[in-house]
Amino acid sequence: MLVGEAPGYRGARVSGIPFTSERQLTGSGPAEASATVVQRALVQLGLDEDVLLWNVVPTHPGTSTSNRPPTCSEIAGGLRFLRELCEGRRAIAVGRTAERALAAPGVRHPSHGGARAFEAGLIELLDRGELLSRPA
């Protein structure tokens, strides 16, 4: 299970699916960089059908044309549900906000030049058997 911060205004705010843009679903509409990187990496690693995608905050904070960091209360509200969703699953945080909220192993968020580090982090976790394993 990969857990990000919150839906982006070009991604899950529109598609309803974390790390997924409208273009990936319909072939048209705006693309979203992080969604493109995440989906490409999962396909290349053969994980696209095995990994659940979610966000700490399941609703988009911000406006229809911008993102903003989620507030502490938005994170707390999302964590109540996320803890139940994570039960029996290995959660991997994508980015610092998710890592702090989950207190879980994490990989770099693919935005702002982090695509290679994100992919390398997934490969490292996969090689160590931590990406698809169940928690102890």
N, C-alpha and C positions, 0 to 999 in steps of 0.2 A: 504494500500500500504506500503510494507516494502522496505526501501531504504538503501542499503549498500554503501560502499566506491567505489569499483571498482571490476571488475572481477578478480578472482584469477587465477593463471596459471594452476591449476588442475581442476578448476570449469568452470565458464562461459567463460573463454578464449577458451575452447574446446567445451563446449555444446552450447554456445550462449545464455544461459538462466541464469539470476542471481541466485545465491545460488543453482545451480544445476550442478552435475558432470556428466561426460560421463557415468559412471557406473549406475547412477540412470536412465538414458535414455535407455541404451542398455544392461545393465547387465554385461558389461565387461569394461575394461579400468580402469584408476585410480579413486579412490574415493577421495573426498575432505571433510575434517572434518567439516568445517562450513556449507557446503551444506547439509551434512548428518544431522547435528543438526537442521538446519532450517526446512528442509523438514519433519523430524520426529516430531518436535514440531507442525508444521501446521497440520499434519495428526492427531496427538493425540488430538488437540484442535478442530478438525473438520473444520479447516479454509483453507485447501489445495486448495479448489476450489473458495474461496472468496477473496484471498489476491493476489494482483499484486506484483511481485518482480521486483526491478530495482536497479540500482546503480547510484550514483551521476556522476561518470565518466563511461560511458557505454562501453568504450574500455579498454583493459588490458594495464596498465602501467607496464613495466618490460620486461623480456625476456620470452622465452618459458619454462624456468626452474626456474623462480623466480618472486617474486612480489616486487614492490617498491611503496612507497606512491605516490599518484598523485601530480603533481605540482599545484600551484595556477592557472595557466592558463588552465590546464586540467579540474580542478574543475569548473572554470568560464565557460568554453565551455560546459560542461555537464549540468550546472545549467540552461543555456538558454533553453534547450530542456526540462529538468526536470520540470521546473516551468509550462510549458504548460501541461505536462503529469499529474501533480498533480492537475490541475484545477478541482475543484469539488470532489476531493478525500482527504481522511485523510491520510497524510503521516506520517509514523513512521520511524525515523532514527535508523539504526542498527550500533552502534558504534559512537565514538566521531567525526570522520571526517565527517560523514553524518550529525550528529547532529549540528555541527558548520556550515556546508554548508547550511543546510535547515532551521536552527533556528526552529526546530520542536521537539516535544516530542520524546524521544528516549529510546532504550533498549541497554543493553550491547551487544557488538559483541560476538558471541559464540566462537571465537578463543581464544587460549592461556588460557584455563581453564574457559572460560566464559559461558559454555553451560547451567549450572543451573541458573545463573543470567539472561541469555537471556530468557530462558523458563519462569522464575518467572516474568520477566518484561512483557512478552506477556500476561500472565495470569492476572497480575494486570491491564493492559490496557483493557483487555477483560472484566474483572469484573467491571471496571468503565465505560464501554460502549464506550471507546475511540478508540478501534481498528477497528471496522467496521462502525462507524458512519461517516457521512459526516461533513466536517468543517462547522462552523457557518458562 
